[in-house]
Amino acid sequence: MHDFDLHMKMLDYLHGVYPRSISACMQANCDGLVPPEGLSFHIRESIERGHAERIGHGVSVMNEHDPLGCSRRWPSAKCSWKSA
């Protein structure tokens, strides 16, 4: 989670210059490894700012500020997810 904001800015810029499929793996973002406040936005930000089209280990969506809203956002963003 260190420099997450910077990483999203970099992916946003690169997506505009060189649009390719982006996949984000959330396995490392599990309880105990990341502070709880870090788990409250990372999936939504990866989709909206990082242009992720696939979320690996998306079960941590339940830690998002609005987990149902975030999961409803995936189809409109053409984003798939893997739960395990």
Secondary structure, DSSP 8 states (H G I E B T S, - for coil): -TTHHHHHHHHHHHHHHS---EEEE-TT--BTTB-GGGGTTHHHHHHHTT-EEEEETGGGGGGSSSHHHHHHHHHHTT-EE---
